[in-house]
Amino acid sequence: MAERFELVVFDWDGTVLDSAAAIVRSIVAACRDLGLPEPTEERARYVIGLGLGDALRHAVPELAERDYPSMVERYRHHYLSSDHELTLFPGVADTIEWLAGQDRLLAVATGKSRAGLNRALEHSGLGRLFHSTRCGDECFSKPHPAMLEQIMAELGVMPERTLMIGDTTHDMQMAVNAGVSGLAVTFGAHPADALRTAAPLACVDTPRELDAWLRTNI
Protein backbone atom coordinates (compact mmCIF):
# COMPACT_ATOMS: atom_id res chain seq x y z
CA MET A 1 0.00 0.00 0.00
CA ALA A 2 1.31 3.43 -0.90
CA GLU A 3 2.26 5.69 1.98
CA ARG A 4 -0.69 7.86 2.96
CA PHE A 5 0.94 10.19 5.47
CA GLU A 6 4.48 11.49 5.51
CA LEU A 7 4.17 13.54 8.70
CA VAL A 8 2.48 12.44 11.94
CA VAL A 9 1.92 15.12 14.59
CA PHE A 10 1.10 14.16 18.18
CA ASP A 11 -0.51 16.19 20.89
CA TRP A 12 1.25 15.44 24.21
CA ASP A 13 -0.95 15.68 27.32
CA GLY A 14 -3.75 13.12 27.17
CA THR A 15 -2.44 11.60 23.94
CA VAL A 16 1.10 10.49 24.69
CA LEU A 17 1.31 11.29 28.42
CA ASP A 18 -1.39 10.14 30.85
CA SER A 19 -1.66 13.56 32.47
CA ALA A 20 -5.25 14.78 32.10
CA ALA A 21 -6.22 13.93 35.68
CA ALA A 22 -3.11 15.65 37.04
CA ILE A 23 -3.88 18.81 35.05
CA VAL A 24 -7.44 18.88 36.40
CA ARG A 25 -6.21 18.40 39.98
CA SER A 26 -3.66 21.19 39.56
CA ILE A 27 -6.24 23.67 38.22
CA VAL A 28 -8.62 22.88 41.09
CA ALA A 29 -5.85 23.10 43.70
CA ALA A 30 -4.67 26.45 42.34
CA CYS A 31 -8.21 27.82 42.60
CA ARG A 32 -8.42 26.56 46.16
CA ASP A 33 -5.12 28.26 47.04
CA LEU A 34 -6.42 31.61 45.76
CA GLY A 35 -9.90 31.31 47.22
CA LEU A 36 -11.55 31.12 43.80
CA PRO A 37 -14.54 28.98 42.83
CA GLU A 38 -13.37 25.52 41.82
CA PRO A 39 -14.34 24.52 38.28
CA THR A 40 -16.15 21.27 37.61
CA GLU A 41 -14.05 18.40 36.32
CA GLU A 42 -15.80 18.73 32.94
CA ARG A 43 -14.89 22.42 32.68
CA ALA A 44 -11.29 21.79 33.75
CA ARG A 45 -10.93 18.91 31.29
CA TYR A 46 -12.29 21.03 28.45
CA VAL A 47 -9.30 23.41 28.59
CA ILE A 48 -6.62 20.71 28.35
CA GLY A 49 -4.64 21.29 25.19
CA LEU A 50 -5.05 25.06 25.16
CA GLY A 51 -2.16 27.38 25.95
CA LEU A 52 -1.93 27.95 29.70
CA GLY A 53 -3.25 31.50 29.53
CA ASP A 54 -6.34 30.61 27.52
CA ALA A 55 -6.87 27.47 29.58
CA LEU A 56 -6.89 29.21 32.95
CA ARG A 57 -9.03 32.10 31.74
CA HIS A 58 -11.68 29.68 30.52
CA ALA A 59 -11.50 27.34 33.50
CA VAL A 60 -11.60 30.21 36.00
CA PRO A 61 -13.63 33.05 34.44
CA GLU A 62 -13.75 34.80 37.83
CA LEU A 63 -9.97 35.30 37.70
CA ALA A 64 -9.01 38.99 37.65
CA GLU A 65 -6.28 39.96 35.20
CA ARG A 66 -4.06 41.19 38.04
CA ASP A 67 -4.25 37.74 39.67
CA TYR A 68 -3.27 35.83 36.56
CA PRO A 69 0.45 35.51 37.48
CA SER A 70 -0.50 34.11 40.89
CA MET A 71 -2.82 31.57 39.27
CA VAL A 72 -0.10 30.45 36.87
CA GLU A 73 2.39 30.13 39.73
CA ARG A 74 0.03 28.02 41.85
CA TYR A 75 -0.95 25.82 38.91
CA ARG A 76 2.69 25.16 38.04
CA HIS A 77 3.52 24.50 41.68
CA HIS A 78 0.91 21.76 41.94
CA TYR A 79 1.59 20.25 38.51
CA LEU A 80 5.36 20.19 38.86
CA SER A 81 5.15 18.64 42.31
CA SER A 82 3.92 15.41 40.75
CA ASP A 83 4.74 15.50 37.03
CA HIS A 84 7.74 13.22 37.57
CA GLU A 85 5.26 10.51 38.59
CA LEU A 86 3.26 10.70 35.35
CA THR A 87 3.70 7.93 32.81
CA LEU A 88 3.18 7.49 29.09
CA PHE A 89 0.10 5.61 28.02
CA PRO A 90 1.03 1.91 27.73
CA GLY A 91 2.42 1.06 24.31
CA VAL A 92 2.46 4.60 22.93
CA ALA A 93 6.26 4.81 23.05
CA ASP A 94 6.49 1.59 21.04
CA THR A 95 4.05 3.02 18.48
CA ILE A 96 6.15 6.16 18.10
CA GLU A 97 9.30 4.05 17.78
CA TRP A 98 7.60 2.00 15.07
CA LEU A 99 6.57 5.11 13.14
CA ALA A 100 10.14 6.40 13.31
CA GLY A 101 11.30 3.07 11.91
CA GLN A 102 8.93 3.54 8.98
CA ASP A 103 10.79 6.75 8.09
CA ARG A 104 7.87 8.98 8.95
CA LEU A 105 8.48 12.54 10.04
CA LEU A 106 7.24 13.00 13.62
CA ALA A 107 6.28 16.16 15.47
CA VAL A 108 4.55 17.43 18.61
CA ALA A 109 1.99 20.23 18.78
CA THR A 110 1.10 20.96 22.40
CA GLY A 111 -0.35 23.57 24.71
CA LYS A 112 2.55 22.92 27.11
CA SER A 113 5.22 25.56 27.52
CA ARG A 114 8.56 25.07 25.80
CA ALA A 115 10.23 24.38 29.13
CA GLY A 116 7.51 21.89 30.04
CA LEU A 117 7.73 20.00 26.75
CA ASN A 118 11.52 19.88 26.82
CA ARG A 119 11.36 18.41 30.32
CA ALA A 120 8.76 15.86 29.24
CA LEU A 121 10.71 14.83 26.14
CA GLU A 122 13.87 14.34 28.16
CA HIS A 123 12.08 12.40 30.91
CA SER A 124 10.31 10.14 28.41
CA GLY A 125 13.37 9.54 26.25
CA LEU A 126 11.33 10.26 23.11
CA GLY A 127 12.84 13.61 22.20
CA ARG A 128 15.31 12.01 19.78
CA LEU A 129 12.44 10.75 17.61
CA PHE A 130 10.71 14.05 16.87
CA HIS A 131 11.76 16.25 13.97
CA SER A 132 9.80 19.36 15.00
CA THR A 133 7.84 20.63 18.01
CA ARG A 134 5.61 23.63 18.71
CA CYS A 135 4.37 24.80 22.11
CA GLY A 136 1.64 26.94 23.57
CA ASP A 137 3.98 29.79 24.48
CA GLU A 138 5.40 29.96 20.94
CA CYS A 139 2.25 30.01 18.78
CA PHE A 140 -1.37 30.99 18.81
CA SER A 141 -3.31 28.62 21.05
CA LYS A 142 -5.20 25.70 19.55
CA PRO A 143 -7.49 25.50 17.62
CA HIS A 144 -5.63 28.15 15.59
CA PRO A 145 -3.73 26.32 12.83
CA ALA A 146 -0.38 28.07 13.42
CA MET A 147 1.32 25.13 15.13
CA LEU A 148 0.55 22.74 12.29
CA GLU A 149 1.26 25.33 9.61
CA GLN A 150 4.68 26.08 11.07
CA ILE A 151 5.56 22.40 11.47
CA MET A 152 4.54 21.61 7.89
CA ALA A 153 6.49 24.59 6.56
CA GLU A 154 9.59 23.62 8.54
CA LEU A 155 9.51 20.01 7.34
CA GLY A 156 8.29 20.70 3.82
CA VAL A 157 5.15 18.53 3.99
CA MET A 158 1.80 19.33 2.42
CA PRO A 159 -1.46 19.23 4.46
CA GLU A 160 -2.82 16.23 2.59
CA ARG A 161 0.23 14.23 3.71
CA THR A 162 -0.10 15.24 7.37
CA LEU A 163 -1.96 13.49 10.21
CA MET A 164 -2.77 15.13 13.58
CA ILE A 165 -3.36 12.80 16.54
CA GLY A 166 -4.99 14.25 19.64
CA ASP A 167 -7.41 13.76 22.50
CA THR A 168 -9.31 17.06 22.48
CA THR A 169 -11.70 18.96 20.27
CA HIS A 170 -9.04 21.68 20.16
CA ASP A 171 -6.67 19.24 18.44
CA MET A 172 -9.28 18.06 15.97
CA GLN A 173 -10.46 21.57 15.14
CA MET A 174 -6.85 22.71 14.68
CA ALA A 175 -6.48 19.90 12.15
CA VAL A 176 -9.59 21.08 10.31
CA ASN A 177 -8.35 24.68 10.33
CA ALA A 178 -4.98 23.61 8.92
CA GLY A 179 -6.52 21.38 6.26
CA VAL A 180 -4.99 18.17 7.63
CA SER A 181 -6.51 14.85 8.66
CA GLY A 182 -7.28 14.23 12.31
CA LEU A 183 -7.22 11.01 14.32
CA ALA A 184 -8.91 11.24 17.73
CA VAL A 185 -8.06 9.22 20.82
CA THR A 186 -10.76 8.89 23.45
CA PHE A 187 -8.53 7.82 26.35
CA GLY A 188 -7.47 11.40 27.16
CA ALA A 189 -9.39 14.54 28.09
CA HIS A 190 -12.47 14.82 25.86
CA PRO A 191 -15.27 12.28 25.27
CA ALA A 192 -15.84 10.54 21.96
CA ASP A 193 -19.10 12.34 21.18
CA ALA A 194 -17.37 15.72 21.39
CA LEU A 195 -14.39 14.55 19.35
CA ARG A 196 -16.62 13.27 16.54
CA THR A 197 -18.06 16.75 15.98
CA ALA A 198 -14.85 17.64 14.11
CA ALA A 199 -15.20 14.58 11.82
CA PRO A 200 -11.83 12.89 12.45
CA LEU A 201 -10.84 9.96 10.28
CA ALA A 202 -11.54 7.72 13.28
CA CYS A 203 -11.85 7.66 17.06
CA VAL A 204 -9.75 5.02 18.80
CA ASP A 205 -10.50 4.02 22.37
CA THR A 206 -7.21 2.53 23.57
CA PRO A 207 -3.48 2.88 22.85
CA ARG A 208 -3.59 -0.61 21.36
CA GLU A 209 -6.31 0.49 18.93
CA LEU A 210 -4.22 3.55 18.06
CA ASP A 211 -1.27 1.33 17.20
CA ALA A 212 -3.43 -0.99 15.12
CA TRP A 213 -5.05 1.90 13.21
CA LEU A 214 -1.70 3.42 12.37
CA ARG A 215 -0.19 0.13 11.22
CA THR A 216 -3.16 -0.37 8.90
CA ASN A 217 -3.73 3.15 7.62
CA ILE A 218 -0.48 5.09 7.74
C-alpha positions as CSV (number, residue, x, y, z in Angstrom):
1,M,0.0,0.0,0.0
2,A,1.3,3.4,-0.9
3,E,2.3,5.7,2.0
4,R,-0.7,7.9,3.0
5,F,0.9,10.2,5.5
6,E,4.5,11.5,5.5
7,L,4.2,13.5,8.7
8,V,2.5,12.4,11.9
9,V,1.9,15.1,14.6
10,F,1.1,14.2,18.2
11,D,-0.5,16.2,20.9
12,W,1.3,15.4,24.2
13,D,-1.0,15.7,27.3
14,G,-3.7,13.1,27.2
15,T,-2.4,11.6,23.9
16,V,1.1,10.5,24.7
17,L,1.3,11.3,28.4
18,D,-1.4,10.1,30.9
19,S,-1.7,13.6,32.5
20,A,-5.2,14.8,32.1
21,A,-6.2,13.9,35.7
22,A,-3.1,15.7,37.0
23,I,-3.9,18.8,35.1
24,V,-7.4,18.9,36.4
25,R,-6.2,18.4,40.0
26,S,-3.7,21.2,39.6
27,I,-6.2,23.7,38.2
28,V,-8.6,22.9,41.1
29,A,-5.9,23.1,43.7
30,A,-4.7,26.5,42.3
31,C,-8.2,27.8,42.6
32,R,-8.4,26.6,46.2
33,D,-5.1,28.3,47.0
34,L,-6.4,31.6,45.8
35,G,-9.9,31.3,47.2
36,L,-11.5,31.1,43.8
37,P,-14.5,29.0,42.8
38,E,-13.4,25.5,41.8
39,P,-14.3,24.5,38.3
40,T,-16.2,21.3,37.6
41,E,-14.1,18.4,36.3
42,E,-15.8,18.7,32.9
43,R,-14.9,22.4,32.7
44,A,-11.3,21.8,33.7
45,R,-10.9,18.9,31.3
46,Y,-12.3,21.0,28.5
47,V,-9.3,23.4,28.6
48,I,-6.6,20.7,28.4
49,G,-4.6,21.3,25.2
50,L,-5.0,25.1,25.2
51,G,-2.2,27.4,26.0
52,L,-1.9,27.9,29.7
53,G,-3.2,31.5,29.5
54,D,-6.3,30.6,27.5
55,A,-6.9,27.5,29.6
56,L,-6.9,29.2,32.9
57,R,-9.0,32.1,31.7
58,H,-11.7,29.7,30.5
59,A,-11.5,27.3,33.5
60,V,-11.6,30.2,36.0
61,P,-13.6,33.1,34.4
62,E,-13.7,34.8,37.8
63,L,-10.0,35.3,37.7
64,A,-9.0,39.0,37.7
65,E,-6.3,40.0,35.2
66,R,-4.1,41.2,38.0
67,D,-4.3,37.7,39.7
68,Y,-3.3,35.8,36.6
69,P,0.4,35.5,37.5
70,S,-0.5,34.1,40.9
71,M,-2.8,31.6,39.3
72,V,-0.1,30.5,36.9
73,E,2.4,30.1,39.7
74,R,0.0,28.0,41.9
75,Y,-0.9,25.8,38.9
76,R,2.7,25.2,38.0
77,H,3.5,24.5,41.7
78,H,0.9,21.8,41.9
79,Y,1.6,20.2,38.5
80,L,5.4,20.2,38.9
81,S,5.1,18.6,42.3
82,S,3.9,15.4,40.7
83,D,4.7,15.5,37.0
84,H,7.7,13.2,37.6
85,E,5.3,10.5,38.6
86,L,3.3,10.7,35.4
87,T,3.7,7.9,32.8
88,L,3.2,7.5,29.1
89,F,0.1,5.6,28.0
90,P,1.0,1.9,27.7
91,G,2.4,1.1,24.3
92,V,2.5,4.6,22.9
93,A,6.3,4.8,23.1
94,D,6.5,1.6,21.0
95,T,4.0,3.0,18.5
96,I,6.1,6.2,18.1
97,E,9.3,4.1,17.8
98,W,7.6,2.0,15.1
99,L,6.6,5.1,13.1
100,A,10.1,6.4,13.3
101,G,11.3,3.1,11.9
102,Q,8.9,3.5,9.0
103,D,10.8,6.7,8.1
104,R,7.9,9.0,9.0
105,L,8.5,12.5,10.0
106,L,7.2,13.0,13.6
107,A,6.3,16.2,15.5
108,V,4.6,17.4,18.6
109,A,2.0,20.2,18.8
110,T,1.1,21.0,22.4
111,G,-0.4,23.6,24.7
112,K,2.5,22.9,27.1
113,S,5.2,25.6,27.5
114,R,8.6,25.1,25.8
115,A,10.2,24.4,29.1
116,G,7.5,21.9,30.0
117,L,7.7,20.0,26.8
118,N,11.5,19.9,26.8
119,R,11.4,18.4,30.3
120,A,8.8,15.9,29.2
121,L,10.7,14.8,26.1
122,E,13.9,14.3,28.2
123,H,12.1,12.4,30.9
124,S,10.3,10.1,28.4
125,G,13.4,9.5,26.2
126,L,11.3,10.3,23.1
127,G,12.8,13.6,22.2
128,R,15.3,12.0,19.8
129,L,12.4,10.7,17.6
130,F,10.7,14.1,16.9
131,H,11.8,16.3,14.0
132,S,9.8,19.4,15.0
133,T,7.8,20.6,18.0
134,R,5.6,23.6,18.7
135,C,4.4,24.8,22.1
136,G,1.6,26.9,23.6
137,D,4.0,29.8,24.5
138,E,5.4,30.0,20.9
139,C,2.3,30.0,18.8
140,F,-1.4,31.0,18.8
141,S,-3.3,28.6,21.0
142,K,-5.2,25.7,19.6
143,P,-7.5,25.5,17.6
144,H,-5.6,28.2,15.6
145,P,-3.7,26.3,12.8
146,A,-0.4,28.1,13.4
147,M,1.3,25.1,15.1
148,L,0.6,22.7,12.3
149,E,1.3,25.3,9.6
150,Q,4.7,26.1,11.1
151,I,5.6,22.4,11.5
152,M,4.5,21.6,7.9
153,A,6.5,24.6,6.6
154,E,9.6,23.6,8.5
155,L,9.5,20.0,7.3
156,G,8.3,20.7,3.8
157,V,5.2,18.5,4.0
158,M,1.8,19.3,2.4
159,P,-1.5,19.2,4.5
160,E,-2.8,16.2,2.6
161,R,0.2,14.2,3.7
162,T,-0.1,15.2,7.4
163,L,-2.0,13.5,10.2
164,M,-2.8,15.1,13.6
165,I,-3.4,12.8,16.5
166,G,-5.0,14.3,19.6
167,D,-7.4,13.8,22.5
168,T,-9.3,17.1,22.5
169,T,-11.7,19.0,20.3
170,H,-9.0,21.7,20.2
171,D,-6.7,19.2,18.4
172,M,-9.3,18.1,16.0
173,Q,-10.5,21.6,15.1
174,M,-6.9,22.7,14.7
175,A,-6.5,19.9,12.1
176,V,-9.6,21.1,10.3
177,N,-8.4,24.7,10.3
178,A,-5.0,23.6,8.9
179,G,-6.5,21.4,6.3
180,V,-5.0,18.2,7.6
181,S,-6.5,14.8,8.7
182,G,-7.3,14.2,12.3
183,L,-7.2,11.0,14.3
184,A,-8.9,11.2,17.7
185,V,-8.1,9.2,20.8
186,T,-10.8,8.9,23.5
187,F,-8.5,7.8,26.4
188,G,-7.5,11.4,27.2
189,A,-9.4,14.5,28.1
190,H,-12.5,14.8,25.9
191,P,-15.3,12.3,25.3
192,A,-15.8,10.5,22.0
193,D,-19.1,12.3,21.2
194,A,-17.4,15.7,21.4
195,L,-14.4,14.6,19.3
196,R,-16.6,13.3,16.5
197,T,-18.1,16.8,16.0
198,A,-14.9,17.6,14.1
199,A,-15.2,14.6,11.8
200,P,-11.8,12.9,12.5
201,L,-10.8,10.0,10.3
202,A,-11.5,7.7,13.3
203,C,-11.8,7.7,17.1
204,V,-9.8,5.0,18.8
205,D,-10.5,4.0,22.4
206,T,-7.2,2.5,23.6
207,P,-3.5,2.9,22.9
208,R,-3.6,-0.6,21.4
209,E,-6.3,0.5,18.9
210,L,-4.2,3.5,18.1
211,D,-1.3,1.3,17.2
212,A,-3.4,-1.0,15.1
213,W,-5.1,1.9,13.2
214,L,-1.7,3.4,12.4
215,R,-0.2,0.1,11.2
216,T,-3.2,-0.4,8.9
217,N,-3.7,3.1,7.6
218,I,-0.5,5.1,7.7
